[in-house]
Amino acid sequence: MAVDVRPEPFESDVARQLVAGFEAAIRERYEGWTPHIGPTATAADFSPPAGNFLVAYLDGEPVGCGGLKRLEPGTVEIKRVYVRPDVRGRGVSRALLTALEDAARDAGYALIRLDTGNNQPEALKLFQTSGYDPIPDYNDNPWASYWFEKRLSPSSPASPHADSATA
């Protein structure tokens, strides 16, 4: 069973269902959380060329998602990472993270950042074991406890979009 990860518009039905799962899971772990407190993530943020939104499929069924939001020239942030609870432990999150990194690299980004909170130990472990280095708070997210970044090695000539796009 291979995980297939591909771009999906953030406003599609598939993406909306997965993002609703993400929001429910975060609300359950962080009392008082709403998607409107702290750093935002909108459909425009996840639109190419500056951003991207990916959906992971397992046996043709959508099971996870994550997005890329441009922060500044050359730097992108991973947002809204979610894997359905019934498929966790099957490599979906690692495949999704790798695909997000590849998409960022292909868009010409050199640095990728992300954050996570105290109540997400599985996310923390994933990032720590995937080459992300701890950094100081970069986004004033009141729900985050950990901030990370990873330098991306270039793959092909950089896309001009990463430096010129506006989010």
C-alpha positions in Angstrom: 0.0 0.0 0.0 1.8 3.1 -1.3 0.9 6.5 -0.2 0.1 8.8 -3.1 0.5 12.5 -2.4 -0.8 15.1 -4.9 -1.8 18.7 -5.1 -5.5 19.5 -4.3 -7.1 22.9 -4.2 -7.6 24.1 -0.6 -11.3 24.8 -1.3 -12.1 21.4 -2.8 -14.5 19.1 -1.0 -11.7 16.6 -0.2 -9.4 19.3 1.3 -12.3 20.8 3.3 -13.1 17.4 4.8 -9.5 16.8 5.8 -9.1 20.4 7.2 -12.3 19.9 9.2 -10.7 16.8 10.7 -7.5 18.8 11.5 -9.6 21.5 13.1 -11.6 19.0 15.2 -8.4 17.3 16.3 -6.7 20.5 17.3 -9.8 21.8 19.2 -9.8 18.5 21.1 -6.2 19.0 22.2 -6.2 22.7 22.8 -9.1 24.2 24.7 -10.2 27.5 23.2 -8.4 27.0 19.9 -10.0 28.4 16.7 -8.4 28.7 13.3 -8.8 32.5 13.6 -6.4 32.9 16.6 -2.8 33.1 15.8 -1.1 32.9 12.3 -3.7 32.5 9.5 -3.8 30.0 6.7 -6.2 30.9 3.8 -7.0 29.4 0.5 -4.9 32.2 -1.1 -1.9 31.3 1.1 -2.1 27.7 -0.3 -2.4 28.7 -3.9 0.5 28.3 -6.3 2.9 29.6 -7.2 3.7 30.9 -3.7 1.9 28.2 -1.8 0.6 24.7 -2.3 -1.9 22.2 -0.6 -1.3 18.5 -0.8 -3.6 15.6 0.0 -2.3 12.1 0.8 -4.2 9.1 -0.5 -4.0 5.5 0.7 -5.6 2.9 -1.5 -7.3 5.8 -3.4 -8.9 7.2 -0.3 -7.9 10.7 1.0 -6.3 10.3 4.4 -4.1 13.3 5.1 -3.2 16.8 4.1 -0.8 19.6 4.6 -0.1 23.0 3.0 2.7 25.4 2.2 2.4 29.1 2.9 5.0 31.6 1.8 6.5 33.6 4.7 9.1 35.7 2.9 11.3 35.3 -0.2 13.0 31.9 0.0 11.1 30.8 3.1 7.9 28.7 3.3 5.9 27.4 6.3 4.2 24.0 6.6 0.6 24.4 7.9 -2.5 22.3 8.5 -0.7 18.9 8.6 -3.3 16.2 9.4 -3.5 12.4 9.1 -6.8 10.6 9.9 -6.5 8.7 13.2 -7.6 5.4 11.6 -4.5 5.3 9.3 -1.8 6.6 11.6 1.3 4.5 12.0 1.3 3.5 8.3 3.8 6.0 7.0 1.3 8.6 5.8 2.7 11.5 7.8 6.3 10.9 6.8 5.3 10.5 3.1 3.2 13.7 3.4 6.1 15.6 5.0 8.5 14.4 2.3 6.1 15.5 -0.4 5.7 18.9 1.2 9.5 19.4 1.3 9.7 18.3 -2.3 7.0 20.8 -3.4 8.7 23.6 -1.4 12.1 22.7 -3.1 10.5 22.5 -6.5 9.0 26.0 -6.0 12.4 27.4 -5.3 12.3 27.7 -1.5 15.5 27.2 0.4 14.1 27.2 4.0 11.1 25.5 5.5 9.6 26.3 8.9 6.9 24.9 11.0 5.5 24.9 14.6 3.7 22.5 16.8 2.3 22.4 20.4 2.9 20.5 23.6 -0.2 18.3 23.0 1.0 16.9 19.7 3.8 14.5 20.7 3.6 12.5 17.4 4.1 15.6 15.4 7.0 16.7 17.5 8.7 13.3 17.1 8.1 13.3 13.3 9.8 16.7 13.0 12.6 15.9 15.3 13.4 12.7 13.3 13.1 14.4 9.9 16.0 16.8 10.2 14.2 19.8 11.6 16.3 22.1 13.9 14.7 23.9 16.8 14.5 27.7 16.4 13.1 30.6 18.4 9.4 31.6 18.0 9.0 33.1 14.5 5.3 33.5 14.2 3.8 34.4 17.6 1.5 31.4 17.5 -0.1 31.3 21.0 -0.8 27.5 20.7 2.7 26.5 19.6 5.5 25.4 22.0 8.1 24.3 19.5 9.3 26.0 16.3 11.5 24.3 13.7 13.2 24.9 10.4 15.1 22.9 7.8 17.4 24.0 5.0 16.3 22.4 1.7 19.0 21.3 -0.7 18.4 22.6 -4.2 17.1 20.0 -6.7 16.9 22.0 -10.0 17.2 25.6 -11.0 15.0 27.6 -8.6 11.7 28.8 -9.7 11.4 32.6 -9.8 8.0 32.4 -8.1 9.4 31.8 -4.6 11.0 35.2 -4.5 8.6 37.2 -6.5 5.2 35.9 -5.4 3.0 37.7 -3.0 0.9 35.7 -0.4 
